[in-house]
């Protein structure tokens, strides 16, 4: 059981309303815990957070193949039939995930996500957990 944190959903609402084609916005910890959500129910947010944890781990492994880089994932974009998926490093041990419809302005979405992370990155961090509790 994790220690309750303050509600961070409000931080994500501006992103969801700034880009009309946004379907789901989820803030997750690096180990797949949903920390905040907008535009989705808890079960969907939890599934997305768990999938994103695996994806960020895979992308981190790929990042190490660039010897000039720092080995960290910054942004992953996946286009599928019907829409786009974005995963961006947000704060310390946290990631911002967005699902958007295929008519989304990809540049606008990327910029709005970067702006949110730049403004609120320190608040989007996931504190370390020991034995399932936030430390």
N, CA, C and O atoms as a GROMACS GRO file, in nm:
protein
  540
    1UNK      N    1   0.085  -0.118   0.000
    1UNK     CA    2   0.000   0.000   0.000
    1UNK      C    3   0.090   0.124   0.000
    1UNK      O    4   0.182   0.134   0.080
    2UNK      N    5   0.062   0.216  -0.089
    2UNK     CA    6   0.142   0.338  -0.093
    2UNK      C    7   0.077   0.446  -0.008
    2UNK      O    8  -0.044   0.446   0.013
    3UNK      N    9   0.157   0.535   0.040
    3UNK     CA   10   0.109   0.648   0.117
    3UNK      C   11   0.032   0.742   0.024
    3UNK      O   12   0.079   0.768  -0.087
    4UNK      N   13  -0.085   0.793   0.066
    4UNK     CA   14  -0.161   0.883  -0.022
    4UNK      C   15  -0.083   1.010  -0.052
    4UNK      O   16  -0.012   1.063   0.035
    5UNK      N   17  -0.096   1.058  -0.173
    5UNK     CA   18  -0.033   1.184  -0.215
    5UNK      C   19  -0.143   1.281  -0.250
    5UNK      O   20  -0.258   1.242  -0.268
    6UNK      N   21  -0.109   1.408  -0.259
    6UNK     CA   22  -0.209   1.506  -0.298
    6UNK      C   23  -0.252   1.478  -0.442
    6UNK      O   24  -0.178   1.418  -0.520
    7UNK      N   25  -0.371   1.521  -0.475
    7UNK     CA   26  -0.428   1.497  -0.607
    7UNK      C   27  -0.355   1.583  -0.710
    7UNK      O   28  -0.352   1.705  -0.700
    8UNK      N   29  -0.296   1.517  -0.810
    8UNK     CA   30  -0.220   1.587  -0.914
    8UNK      C   31  -0.295   1.593  -1.046
    8UNK      O   32  -0.242   1.642  -1.146
    9UNK      N   33  -0.418   1.542  -1.049
    9UNK     CA   34  -0.493   1.540  -1.174
    9UNK      C   35  -0.506   1.680  -1.234
    9UNK      O   36  -0.502   1.696  -1.356
   10UNK      N   37  -0.521   1.782  -1.149
   10UNK     CA   38  -0.540   1.919  -1.197
   10UNK      C   39  -0.423   1.964  -1.284
   10UNK      O   40  -0.440   2.046  -1.374
   11UNK      N   41  -0.303   1.910  -1.256
   11UNK     CA   42  -0.186   1.950  -1.335
   11UNK      C   43  -0.197   1.904  -1.480
   11UNK      O   44  -0.136   1.963  -1.569
   12UNK      N   45  -0.274   1.800  -1.502
   12UNK     CA   46  -0.285   1.741  -1.635
   12UNK      C   47  -0.403   1.796  -1.714
   12UNK      O   48  -0.407   1.781  -1.836
   13UNK      N   49  -0.498   1.858  -1.648
   13UNK     CA   50  -0.618   1.907  -1.716
   13UNK      C   51  -0.587   2.011  -1.823
   13UNK      O   52  -0.648   2.011  -1.930
   14UNK      N   53  -0.492   2.099  -1.795
   14UNK     CA   54  -0.457   2.203  -1.892
   14UNK      C   55  -0.406   2.140  -2.021
   14UNK      O   56  -0.440   2.185  -2.130
   15UNK      N   57  -0.324   2.037  -2.011
   15UNK     CA   58  -0.274   1.967  -2.129
   15UNK      C   59  -0.390   1.907  -2.207
   15UNK      O   60  -0.398   1.923  -2.329
   16UNK      N   61  -0.479   1.839  -2.138
   16UNK     CA   62  -0.592   1.774  -2.205
   16UNK      C   63  -0.684   1.875  -2.274
   16UNK      O   64  -0.736   1.848  -2.382
   17UNK      N   65  -0.703   1.990  -2.212
   17UNK     CA   66  -0.791   2.089  -2.273
   17UNK      C   67  -0.721   2.173  -2.379
   17UNK      O   68  -0.787   2.230  -2.466
   18UNK      N   69  -0.589   2.182  -2.374
   18UNK     CA   70  -0.514   2.260  -2.474
   18UNK      C   71  -0.507   2.192  -2.609
   18UNK      O   72  -0.496   2.259  -2.712
   19UNK      N   73  -0.514   2.060  -2.610
   19UNK     CA   74  -0.507   1.984  -2.735
   19UNK      C   75  -0.637   1.903  -2.744
   19UNK      O   76  -0.649   1.798  -2.680
   20UNK      N   77  -0.735   1.951  -2.822
   20UNK     CA   78  -0.869   1.892  -2.822
   20UNK      C   79  -0.875   1.743  -2.855
   20UNK      O   80  -0.967   1.675  -2.810
   21UNK      N   81  -0.782   1.690  -2.930
   21UNK     CA   82  -0.788   1.550  -2.970
   21UNK      C   83  -0.729   1.455  -2.865
   21UNK      O   84  -0.711   1.337  -2.892
   22UNK      N   85  -0.700   1.506  -2.748
   22UNK     CA   86  -0.643   1.425  -2.639
   22UNK      C   87  -0.750   1.333  -2.583
   22UNK      O   88  -0.861   1.376  -2.553
   23UNK      N   89  -0.716   1.206  -2.570
   23UNK     CA   90  -0.809   1.108  -2.512
   23UNK      C   91  -0.777   1.078  -2.366
   23UNK      O   92  -0.865   1.086  -2.281
   24UNK      N   93  -0.652   1.045  -2.337
   24UNK     CA   94  -0.611   1.009  -2.201
   24UNK      C   95  -0.478   1.075  -2.169
   24UNK      O   96  -0.390   1.087  -2.254
   25UNK      N   97  -0.464   1.119  -2.044
   25UNK     CA   98  -0.337   1.171  -1.994
   25UNK      C   99  -0.311   1.101  -1.861
   25UNK      O  100  -0.397   1.099  -1.772
   26UNK      N  101  -0.193   1.044  -1.849
   26UNK     CA  102  -0.158   0.970  -1.727
   26UNK      C  103  -0.017   1.010  -1.684
   26UNK      O  104   0.074   1.016  -1.766
   27UNK      N  105  -0.001   1.037  -1.557
   27UNK     CA  106   0.130   1.058  -1.497
   27UNK      C  107   0.163   0.931  -1.420
   27UNK      O  108   0.083   0.886  -1.338
   28UNK      N  109   0.278   0.873  -1.447
   28UNK     CA  110   0.313   0.747  -1.384
   28UNK      C  111   0.454   0.749  -1.329
   28UNK      O  112   0.540   0.825  -1.374
   29UNK      N  113   0.477   0.662  -1.232
   29UNK     CA  114   0.611   0.644  -1.179
   29UNK      C  115   0.686   0.549  -1.271
   29UNK      O  116   0.626   0.480  -1.353
   30UNK      N  117   0.817   0.545  -1.255
   30UNK     CA  118   0.899   0.460  -1.343
   30UNK      C  119   0.868   0.312  -1.326
   30UNK      O  120   0.901   0.233  -1.414
   31UNK      N  121   0.807   0.274  -1.216
   31UNK     CA  122   0.772   0.133  -1.198
   31UNK      C  123   0.626   0.104  -1.228
   31UNK      O  124   0.576  -0.004  -1.194
   32UNK      N  125   0.556   0.198  -1.293
   32UNK     CA  126   0.423   0.171  -1.344
   32UNK      C  127   0.307   0.205  -1.253
   32UNK      O  128   0.196   0.158  -1.277
   33UNK      N  129   0.328   0.285  -1.150
   33UNK     CA  130   0.220   0.327  -1.062
   33UNK      C  131   0.155   0.453  -1.119
   33UNK      O  132   0.224   0.552  -1.143
   34UNK      N  133   0.024   0.449  -1.140
   34UNK     CA  134  -0.048   0.568  -1.188
   34UNK      C  135  -0.055   0.669  -1.074
   34UNK      O  136  -0.110   0.641  -0.968
   35UNK      N  137   0.002   0.788  -1.098
   35UNK     CA  138   0.005   0.893  -0.996
   35UNK      C  139  -0.104   0.998  -1.018
   35UNK      O  140  -0.148   1.062  -0.923
   36UNK      N  141  -0.148   1.015  -1.142
   36UNK     CA  142  -0.255   1.110  -1.174
   36UNK      C  143  -0.310   1.074  -1.312
   36UNK      O  144  -0.242   1.010  -1.392
   37UNK      N  145  -0.433   1.117  -1.337
   37UNK     CA  146  -0.497   1.084  -1.465
   37UNK      C  147  -0.603   1.187  -1.499
   37UNK      O  148  -0.663   1.249  -1.411
   38UNK      N  149  -0.626   1.202  -1.628
   38UNK     CA  150  -0.731   1.289  -1.679
   38UNK      C  151  -0.788   1.224  -1.804
   38UNK      O  152  -0.713   1.175  -1.888
   39UNK      N  153  -0.919   1.223  -1.815
   39UNK     CA  154  -0.984   1.172  -1.935
   39UNK      C  155  -0.995   1.022  -1.942
   39UNK      O  156  -1.021   0.966  -2.048
   40UNK      N  157  -0.976   0.955  -1.830
   40UNK     CA  158  -0.982   0.810  -1.830
   40UNK      C  159  -1.025   0.758  -1.694
   40UNK      O  160  -1.018   0.830  -1.594
   41UNK      N  161  -1.070   0.635  -1.691
   41UNK     CA  162  -1.107   0.574  -1.564
   41UNK      C  163  -0.983   0.511  -1.500
   41UNK      O  164  -0.880   0.495  -1.566
   42UNK      N  165  -0.993   0.475  -1.375
   42UNK     CA  166  -0.879   0.423  -1.300
   42UNK      C  167  -0.823   0.295  -1.361
   42UNK      O  168  -0.701   0.280  -1.370
   43UNK      N  169  -0.908   0.203  -1.404
   43UNK     CA  170  -0.859   0.077  -1.462
   43UNK      C  171  -0.779   0.102  -1.590
   43UNK      O  172  -0.672   0.043  -1.609
   44UNK      N  173  -0.829   0.188  -1.677
   44UNK     CA  174  -0.757   0.219  -1.801
   44UNK      C  175  -0.625   0.288  -1.768
   44UNK      O  176  -0.522   0.255  -1.827
   45UNK      N  177  -0.628   0.382  -1.676
   45UNK     CA  178  -0.505   0.453  -1.636
   45UNK      C  179  -0.402   0.356  -1.579
   45UNK      O  180  -0.284   0.368  -1.609
   46UNK      N  181  -0.447   0.262  -1.498
   46UNK     CA  182  -0.354   0.163  -1.441
   46UNK      C  183  -0.294   0.074  -1.550
   46UNK      O  184  -0.175   0.042  -1.545
   47UNK      N  185  -0.375   0.034  -1.648
   47UNK     CA  186  -0.323  -0.048  -1.759
   47UNK      C  187  -0.220   0.030  -1.840
   47UNK      O  188  -0.115  -0.023  -1.876
   48UNK      N  189  -0.252   0.156  -1.869
   48UNK     CA  190  -0.158   0.240  -1.945
   48UNK      C  191  -0.028   0.259  -1.868
   48UNK      O  192   0.081   0.250  -1.925
   49UNK      N  193  -0.039   0.286  -1.739
   49UNK     CA  194   0.081   0.307  -1.657
   49UNK      C  195   0.169   0.182  -1.655
   49UNK      O  196   0.291   0.193  -1.665
   50UNK      N  197   0.109   0.066  -1.642
   50UNK     CA  198   0.187  -0.057  -1.641
   50UNK      C  199   0.255  -0.081  -1.776
   50UNK      O  200   0.372  -0.119  -1.780
   51UNK      N  201   0.184  -0.058  -1.885
   51UNK     CA  202   0.243  -0.074  -2.018
   51UNK      C  203   0.355   0.026  -2.040
   51UNK      O  204   0.457  -0.007  -2.100
   52UNK      N  205   0.337   0.148  -1.992
   52UNK     CA  206   0.438   0.252  -2.009
   52UNK      C  207   0.566   0.221  -1.933
   52UNK      O  208   0.675   0.254  -1.979
   53UNK      N  209   0.554   0.157  -1.818
   53UNK     CA  210   0.674   0.121  -1.742
   53UNK      C  211   0.762   0.028  -1.824
   53UNK      O  212   0.884   0.044  -1.826
   54UNK      N  213   0.701  -0.067  -1.891
   54UNK     CA  214   0.779  -0.156  -1.978
   54UNK      C  215   0.838  -0.083  -2.096
   54UNK      O  216   0.952  -0.107  -2.134
   55UNK      N  217   0.760   0.006  -2.156
   55UNK     CA  218   0.806   0.081  -2.272
   55UNK      C  219   0.922   0.174  -2.237
   55UNK      O  220   1.018   0.185  -2.312
   56UNK      N  221   0.912   0.242  -2.124
   56UNK     CA  222   1.022   0.331  -2.086
   56UNK      C  223   1.147   0.253  -2.054
   56UNK      O  224   1.257   0.301  -2.077
   57UNK      N  225   1.132   0.133  -2.002
   57UNK     CA  226   1.249   0.049  -1.976
   57UNK      C  227   1.315   0.007  -2.107
   57UNK      O  228   1.437   0.013  -2.119
   58UNK      N  229   1.235  -0.035  -2.204
   58UNK     CA  230   1.288  -0.072  -2.335
   58UNK      C  231   1.355   0.046  -2.404
   58UNK      O  232   1.463   0.031  -2.462
   59UNK      N  233   1.292   0.162  -2.398
   59UNK     CA  234   1.350   0.278  -2.465
   59UNK      C  235   1.478   0.322  -2.396
   59UNK      O  236   1.569   0.373  -2.461
   60UNK      N  237   1.486   0.303  -2.266
   60UNK     CA  238   1.610   0.332  -2.194
   60UNK      C  239   1.723   0.242  -2.239
   60UNK      O  240   1.838   0.285  -2.249
   61UNK      N  241   1.690   0.116  -2.266
   61UNK     CA  242   1.792   0.022  -2.316
   61UNK      C  243   1.841   0.066  -2.454
   61UNK      O  244   1.960   0.055  -2.483
   62UNK      N  245   1.752   0.113  -2.536
   62UNK     CA  246   1.791   0.161  -2.668
   62UNK      C  247   1.876   0.288  -2.656
   62UNK      O  248   1.972   0.307  -2.730
   63UNK      N  249   1.840   0.374  -2.561
   63UNK     CA  250   1.914   0.499  -2.542
   63UNK      C  251   2.061   0.475  -2.510
   63UNK      O  252   2.147   0.557  -2.545
   64UNK      N  253   2.091   0.364  -2.446
   64UNK     CA  254   2.231   0.334  -2.413
   64UNK      C  255   2.314   0.304  -2.537
   64UNK      O  256   2.437   0.303  -2.529
   65UNK      N  257   2.250   0.280  -2.649
   65UNK     CA  258   2.322   0.253  -2.774
   65UNK      C  259   2.380   0.380  -2.836
   65UNK      O  260   2.453   0.373  -2.935
   66UNK      N  261   2.348   0.494  -2.780
   66UNK     CA  262   2.402   0.621  -2.827
   66UNK      C  263   2.509   0.666  -2.728
   66UNK      O  264   2.477   0.727  -2.626
   67UNK      N  265   2.636   0.637  -2.759
   67UNK     CA  266   2.742   0.663  -2.661
   67UNK      C  267   2.757   0.810  -2.624
   67UNK      O  268   2.809   0.841  -2.517
   68UNK      N  269   2.714   0.901  -2.708
   68UNK     CA  270   2.725   1.043  -2.677
   68UNK      C  271   2.616   1.090  -2.582
   68UNK      O  272   2.627   1.197  -2.523
   69UNK      N  273   2.510   1.012  -2.567
   69UNK     CA  274   2.396   1.052  -2.484
   69UNK      C  275   2.415   1.013  -2.339
   69UNK      O  276   2.517   0.956  -2.300
   70UNK      N  277   2.313   1.044  -2.261
   70UNK     CA  278   2.318   1.013  -2.118
   70UNK      C  279   2.246   0.883  -2.084
   70UNK      O  280   2.237   0.846  -1.967
   71UNK      N  281   2.194   0.812  -2.186
   71UNK     CA  282   2.131   0.682  -2.164
   71UNK      C  283   1.988   0.689  -2.113
   71UNK      O  284   1.931   0.587  -2.075
   72UNK      N  285   1.930   0.808  -2.112
   72UNK     CA  286   1.793   0.821  -2.063
   72UNK      C  287   1.696   0.845  -2.178
   72UNK      O  288   1.729   0.908  -2.278
   73UNK      N  289   1.576   0.794  -2.160
   73UNK     CA  290   1.469   0.817  -2.256
   73UNK      C  291   1.408   0.954  -2.229
   73UNK      O  292   1.384   0.990  -2.114
   74UNK      N  293   1.383   1.029  -2.336
   74UNK     CA  294   1.319   1.160  -2.320
   74UNK      C  295   1.177   1.159  -2.376
   74UNK      O  296   1.085   1.209  -2.312
   75UNK      N  297   1.160   1.102  -2.496
   75UNK     CA  298   1.029   1.103  -2.560
   75UNK      C  299   1.016   0.984  -2.654
   75UNK      O  300   1.107   0.954  -2.731
   76UNK      N  301   0.903   0.917  -2.645
   76UNK     CA  302   0.869   0.808  -2.736
   76UNK      C  303   0.735   0.845  -2.798
   76UNK      O  304   0.642   0.884  -2.728
   77UNK      N  305   0.726   0.832  -2.930
   77UNK     CA  306   0.599   0.856  -3.000
   77UNK      C  307   0.570   0.732  -3.083
   77UNK      O  308   0.655   0.684  -3.157
   78UNK      N  309   0.450   0.682  -3.068
   78UNK     CA  310   0.407   0.565  -3.145
   78UNK      C  311   0.279   0.603  -3.220
   78UNK      O  312   0.183   0.651  -3.160
   79UNK      N  313   0.280   0.580  -3.350
   79UNK     CA  314   0.160   0.602  -3.430
   79UNK      C  315   0.098   0.467  -3.460
   79UNK      O  316   0.166   0.375  -3.507
   80UNK      N  317  -0.031   0.454  -3.432
   80UNK     CA  318  -0.107   0.332  -3.461
   80UNK      C  319  -0.233   0.372  -3.536
   80UNK      O  320  -0.268   0.490  -3.541
   81UNK      N  321  -0.301   0.275  -3.594
   81UNK     CA  322  -0.429   0.305  -3.657
   81UNK      C  323  -0.520   0.368  -3.553
   81UNK      O  324  -0.546   0.308  -3.449
   82UNK      N  325  -0.568   0.487  -3.579
   82UNK     CA  326  -0.660   0.554  -3.489
   82UNK      C  327  -0.599   0.658  -3.398
   82UNK      O  328  -0.672   0.732  -3.332
   83UNK      N  329  -0.466   0.665  -3.391
   83UNK     CA  330  -0.412   0.767  -3.303
   83UNK      C  331  -0.263   0.758  -3.276
   83UNK      O  332  -0.188   0.684  -3.341
   84UNK      N  333  -0.224   0.836  -3.177
   84UNK     CA  334  -0.084   0.848  -3.137
   84UNK      C  335  -0.071   0.822  -2.988
   84UNK      O  336  -0.162   0.849  -2.910
   85UNK      N  337   0.044   0.770  -2.952
   85UNK     CA  338   0.080   0.752  -2.812
   85UNK      C  339   0.210   0.828  -2.786
   85UNK      O  340   0.305   0.816  -2.864
   86UNK      N  341   0.214   0.905  -2.680
   86UNK     CA  342   0.333   0.982  -2.643
   86UNK      C  343   0.374   0.941  -2.502
   86UNK      O  344   0.289   0.927  -2.414
   87UNK      N  345   0.502   0.922  -2.480
   87UNK     CA  346   0.556   0.896  -2.347
   87UNK      C  347   0.678   0.985  -2.329
   87UNK      O  348   0.773   0.976  -2.406
   88UNK      N  349   0.675   1.072  -2.228
   88UNK     CA  350   0.782   1.169  -2.206
   88UNK      C  351   0.831   1.160  -2.062
   88UNK      O  352   0.752   1.147  -1.969
   89UNK      N  353   0.963   1.167  -2.046
   89UNK     CA  354   1.019   1.178  -1.912
   89UNK      C  355   0.968   1.307  -1.851
   89UNK      O  356   0.973   1.412  -1.915
   90UNK      N  357   0.918   1.300  -1.727
   90UNK     CA  358   0.854   1.418  -1.667
   90UNK      C  359   0.937   1.476  -1.553
   90UNK      O  360   0.987   1.588  -1.564
   91UNK      N  361   0.951   1.404  -1.448
   91UNK     CA  362   1.029   1.448  -1.333
   91UNK      C  363   1.119   1.333  -1.292
   91UNK      O  364   1.140   1.240  -1.370
   92UNK      N  365   1.171   1.340  -1.172
   92UNK     CA  366   1.256   1.232  -1.124
   92UNK      C  367   1.170   1.106  -1.110
   92UNK      O  368   1.074   1.104  -1.033
   93UNK      N  369   1.206   1.002  -1.184
   93UNK     CA  370   1.135   0.873  -1.180
   93UNK      C  371   0.988   0.882  -1.216
   93UNK      O  372   0.906   0.806  -1.163
   94UNK      N  373   0.953   0.975  -1.304
   94UNK     CA  374   0.813   0.984  -1.347
   94UNK      C  375   0.806   1.012  -1.497
   94UNK      O  376   0.900   1.064  -1.557
   95UNK      N  377   0.691   0.976  -1.554
   95UNK     CA  378   0.669   0.989  -1.698
   95UNK      C  379   0.528   1.038  -1.723
   95UNK      O  380   0.436   1.012  -1.645
   96UNK      N  381   0.513   1.110  -1.833
   96UNK     CA  382   0.385   1.163  -1.876
   96UNK      C  383   0.345   1.086  -2.001
   96UNK      O  384   0.419   1.083  -2.099
   97UNK      N  385   0.227   1.023  -1.998
   97UNK     CA  386   0.178   0.946  -2.111
   97UNK      C  387   0.049   1.008  -2.164
   97UNK      O  388  -0.038   1.049  -2.086
   98UNK      N  389   0.037   1.015  -2.296
   98UNK     CA  390  -0.082   1.074  -2.360
   98UNK      C  391  -0.124   0.987  -2.476
   98UNK      O  392  -0.040   0.946  -2.558
   99UNK      N  393  -0.252   0.958  -2.484
   99UNK     CA  394  -0.311   0.897  -2.602
   99UNK      C  395  -0.396   1.003  -2.670
   99UNK      O  396  -0.475   1.072  -2.606
  100UNK      N  397  -0.378   1.016  -2.801
  100UNK     CA  398  -0.451   1.119  -2.877
  100UNK      C  399  -0.505   1.059  -3.006
  100UNK      O  400  -0.451   0.961  -3.058
  101UNK      N  401  -0.610   1.118  -3.056
  101UNK     CA  402  -0.671   1.072  -3.180
  101UNK      C  403  -0.579   1.103  -3.298
  101UNK      O  404  -0.488   1.186  -3.287
  102UNK      N  405  -0.603   1.036  -3.409
  102UNK     CA  406  -0.512   1.049  -3.525
  102UNK      C  407  -0.516   1.188  -3.589
  102UNK      O  408  -0.428   1.220  -3.669
  103UNK      N  409  -0.614   1.270  -3.555
  103UNK     CA  410  -0.620   1.405  -3.611
  103UNK      C  411  -0.544   1.507  -3.527
  103UNK      O  412  -0.548   1.627  -3.557
  104UNK      N  413  -0.475   1.462  -3.424
  104UNK     CA  414  -0.402   1.553  -3.335
  104UNK      C  415  -0.288   1.623  -3.410
  104UNK      O  416  -0.228   1.566  -3.501
  105UNK      N  417  -0.261   1.745  -3.370
  105UNK     CA  418  -0.145   1.818  -3.421
  105UNK      C  419  -0.026   1.769  -3.338
  105UNK      O  420  -0.009   1.807  -3.223
  106UNK      N  421   0.057   1.684  -3.398
  106UNK     CA  422   0.167   1.619  -3.326
  106UNK      C  423   0.265   1.721  -3.269
  106UNK      O  424   0.314   1.703  -3.157
  107UNK      N  425   0.292   1.826  -3.342
  107UNK     CA  426   0.384   1.928  -3.293
  107UNK      C  427   0.327   2.002  -3.173
  107UNK      O  428   0.399   2.029  -3.077
  108UNK      N  429   0.198   2.034  -3.178
  108UNK     CA  430   0.133   2.101  -3.067
  108UNK      C  431   0.134   2.013  -2.943
  108UNK      O  432   0.162   2.060  -2.833
  109UNK      N  433   0.104   1.884  -2.961
  109UNK     CA  434   0.103   1.793  -2.847
  109UNK      C  435   0.241   1.786  -2.783
  109UNK      O  436   0.254   1.798  -2.661
  110UNK      N  437   0.344   1.768  -2.864
  110UNK     CA  438   0.480   1.761  -2.811
  110UNK      C  439   0.517   1.888  -2.737
  110UNK      O  440   0.577   1.881  -2.629
  111UNK      N  441   0.483   2.002  -2.792
  111UNK     CA  442   0.515   2.130  -2.728
  111UNK      C  443   0.439   2.147  -2.597
  111UNK      O  444   0.496   2.192  -2.498
  112UNK      N  445   0.311   2.113  -2.596
  112UNK     CA  446   0.232   2.126  -2.474
  112UNK      C  447   0.285   2.033  -2.364
  112UNK      O  448   0.288   2.070  -2.247
  113UNK      N  449   0.325   1.912  -2.403
  113UNK     CA  450   0.383   1.821  -2.305
  113UNK      C  451   0.515   1.877  -2.250
  113UNK      O  452   0.538   1.874  -2.130
  114UNK      N  453   0.600   1.928  -2.338
  114UNK     CA  454   0.727   1.986  -2.293
  114UNK      C  455   0.703   2.106  -2.201
  114UNK      O  456   0.773   2.122  -2.100
  115UNK      N  457   0.605   2.189  -2.234
  115UNK     CA  458   0.575   2.305  -2.151
  115UNK      C  459   0.528   2.261  -2.012
  115UNK      O  460   0.571   2.318  -1.911
  116UNK      N  461   0.442   2.161  -2.007
  116UNK     CA  462   0.394   2.112  -1.878
  116UNK      C  463   0.510   2.059  -1.793
  116UNK      O  464   0.521   2.092  -1.675
  117UNK      N  465   0.595   1.980  -1.854
  117UNK     CA  466   0.709   1.923  -1.781
  117UNK      C  467   0.804   2.034  -1.735
  117UNK      O  468   0.856   2.029  -1.624
  118UNK      N  469   0.827   2.134  -1.820
  118UNK     CA  470   0.916   2.245  -1.782
  118UNK      C  471   0.858   2.326  -1.666
  118UNK      O  472   0.931   2.366  -1.576
  119UNK      N  473   0.728   2.349  -1.668
  119UNK     CA  474   0.664   2.428  -1.563
  119UNK      C  475   0.651   2.353  -1.432
  119UNK      O  476   0.669   2.409  -1.324
  120UNK      N  477   0.619   2.224  -1.442
  120UNK     CA  478   0.581   2.149  -1.323
  120UNK      C  479   0.668   2.027  -1.294
  120UNK      O  480   0.633   1.946  -1.208
  121UNK      N  481   0.779   2.014  -1.363
  121UNK     CA  482   0.861   1.894  -1.351
  121UNK      C  483   0.893   1.853  -1.210
  121UNK      O  484   0.887   1.734  -1.178
  122UNK      N  485   0.927   1.948  -1.123
  122UNK     CA  486   0.961   1.912  -0.986
  122UNK      C  487   0.842   1.855  -0.910
  122UNK      O  488   0.861   1.777  -0.817
  123UNK      N  489   0.720   1.892  -0.950
  123UNK     CA  490   0.600   1.840  -0.886
  123UNK      C  491   0.554   1.709  -0.949
  123UNK      O  492   0.467   1.640  -0.894
  124UNK      N  493   0.611   1.675  -1.063
  124UNK     CA  494   0.573   1.552  -1.132
  124UNK      C  495   0.664   1.436  -1.096
  124UNK      O  496   0.658   1.331  -1.161
  125UNK      N  497   0.745   1.451  -0.995
  125UNK     CA  498   0.840   1.347  -0.957
  125UNK      C  499   0.773   1.241  -0.870
  125UNK      O  500   0.675   1.267  -0.801
  126UNK      N  501   0.828   1.123  -0.876
  126UNK     CA  502   0.780   1.012  -0.795
  126UNK      C  503   0.882   0.984  -0.686
  126UNK      O  504   0.995   0.945  -0.715
  127UNK      N  505   0.843   1.003  -0.560
  127UNK     CA  506   0.938   0.976  -0.453
  127UNK      C  507   0.966   0.826  -0.444
  127UNK      O  508   0.880   0.745  -0.478
  128UNK      N  509   1.084   0.790  -0.400
  128UNK     CA  510   1.117   0.647  -0.388
  128UNK      C  511   1.024   0.577  -0.290
  128UNK      O  512   0.976   0.637  -0.194
  129UNK      N  513   1.000   0.447  -0.315
  129UNK     CA  514   0.918   0.366  -0.226
  129UNK      C  515   1.003   0.253  -0.171
  129UNK      O  516   1.086   0.195  -0.240
  130UNK      N  517   0.979   0.223  -0.046
  130UNK     CA  518   1.044   0.110   0.020
  130UNK      C  519   0.932   0.024   0.077
  130UNK      O  520   0.846   0.072   0.150
  131UNK      N  521   0.933  -0.104   0.042
  131UNK     CA  522   0.828  -0.197   0.088
  131UNK      C  523   0.688  -0.146   0.054
  131UNK      O  524   0.595  -0.162   0.133
  132UNK      N  525   0.674  -0.084  -0.065
  132UNK     CA  526   0.543  -0.038  -0.109
  132UNK      C  527   0.498   0.093  -0.050
  132UNK      O  528   0.387   0.138  -0.078
  133UNK      N  529   0.580   0.157   0.031
  133UNK     CA  530   0.543   0.285   0.093
  133UNK      C  531   0.631   0.396   0.041
  133UNK      O  532   0.750   0.376   0.017
  134UNK      N  533   0.572   0.514   0.022
  134UNK     CA  534   0.648   0.630  -0.022
  134UNK      C  535   0.738   0.673   0.093
  134UNK      O  536   0.696   0.683   0.208
  135UNK      N  537   0.867   0.697   0.059
  135UNK     CA  538   0.962   0.741   0.163
  135UNK      C  539   0.974   0.891   0.166
  135UNK      O  540   1.049   0.945   0.247
   0.00000   0.00000   0.00000
